[in-house]
Amino acid sequence: MTVSARIDIPDHAPHVLVVDDDRRLRDLLARFLGEHGYRVTTAASAAEARAKSESFVFDALVLDVMMPGESGFDFARRIRTESRVPILMLTARADPADRVTGLEIGADDYLPKPFEPRELLLRINAILRRVPKPLPKSAPPRTLHLGEVRYDLGRGELWRGRELIRLTATESMLMRIFAARAHEPVTRQELVEDLGGGIAEAQERAVDVQITRLRRKIEQDPKTPRYLQTVRGSGYMLAPD
């Protein structure tokens, strides 16, 4: 079901898929997001969400962790093998380990239940702002070389030879931050702020998780990074060739 608010929503408005087995919550979020300019499609399970993904292109997913059948974590893992669409995970669990699990899978944000719909709206706005927007085709190419990997600054794309390396929205934002400050250390606190969070140990740990995932896509040996380096006492630094 695609839900429109009481006002007309233009076809170019961002399209969000809300996946949750709680019908009341699905209807609430569909109505609230629709009132704030989003097109919304809802699904009660991972299987239904997968079917609807074959008919629509979504700009973001709001995905419940605890669902009958395939869990939100399992569904997110499958999505990340084929898409970089931003994913915001919802869960009744407050365990920080679940947040780290979601980020390791490739989720871009994580919101524990219960929550205020306005907070969800702000987080969706934030992750969509982090999605890289390609420059016009006439823009001159600018590329950083990281061994066998190259990063196109203009298009926000990471390539290995002719293979496009899929990045999540948060990984894309990290690459833009590091590329803009190549060979300059960036503190973990700065990264948390640039990614839209507050300064907290759990959020800095979440940044560390994202760095680990990004290294797996850049480095030949992620355990001994050559290009995305740890700068002791400072943070991280991108050191292209």
C-alpha positions, 0 to 999 in steps of 0.5 A, a space after each residue: 500500500 502506498 499512502 499519501 497524506 491529505 495534501 497532494 504529494 509530488 511524484 518526485 518526493 522521497 519515497 520511503 518503505 516502512 516495514 513493521 509487523 505492527 499495523 498501528 505503527 505502520 499507519 501512524 508513520 505513513 500518515 505522519 511522514 506523508 504529512 511532511 512531504 514523503 511518499 510512503 509504502 508500507 509492508 508487514 514483513 520482509 517478504 512483503 517488503 521484498 515484493 514491493 521493492 520489485 515494483 518501486 524504487 525507494 529512497 530510504 527504508 525504515 525497518 523493524 528488527 523483530 518481525 515474524 519470519 525473516 528478521 530485520 537484520 537478515 533482510 538488511 543483510 540481503 539488501 546490502 548485497 545489492 543496494 546502497 539504499 539508506 536503512 534506518 533500523 527500528 527495535 524494541 531492544 535498547 542493547 548497544 550491541 544491537 546498534 553495533 550489529 545493525 551498523 555492521 550489517 550496513 544500516 545507516 541509523 538505529 532508533 530504539 522504540 518507543 520513539 517520537 515520530 518527529 525524531 524519526 522524521 529528523 533522522 530520515 531527513 539526516 540520512 537522505 542529506 548524507 546520500 551523495 548527489 552526483 555532479 553534472 556530467 560536464 564537471 571535470 573528473 577528480 579522482 583519488 587513487 588508493 592502490 587498486 581502488 579509486 575514488 571519484 570525488 565528483 560522483 562520490 563513487 568507489 571503484 576497483 577496476 571496472 567494478 563499482 564498490 557499493 557504499 552505504 549512505 554513511 560510508 559515502 559521507 565518510 568518504 566525502 569527509 576524508 577525501 575533502 581532508 586527504 592527508 589530514 587527521 579527522 577526529 572521531 568527535 568531528 566525524 560524529 558531528 559531521 554524521 549528524 550525531 552528538 558526542 557520546 562514547 557509543 556514537 564514537 564506537 559506531 563510527 569505529 564500526 563504520 571505519 572497519 567496514 569501509 576499510 574492508 572495501 578499500 584496503 588489501 589488508 584491512 587489519 593493517 590499513 595503508 590508506 585509511 589510517 588510524 592516527 594515534 591520539 587524533 582519529 583517522 586519516 585518508 592517505 591516497 597515493 
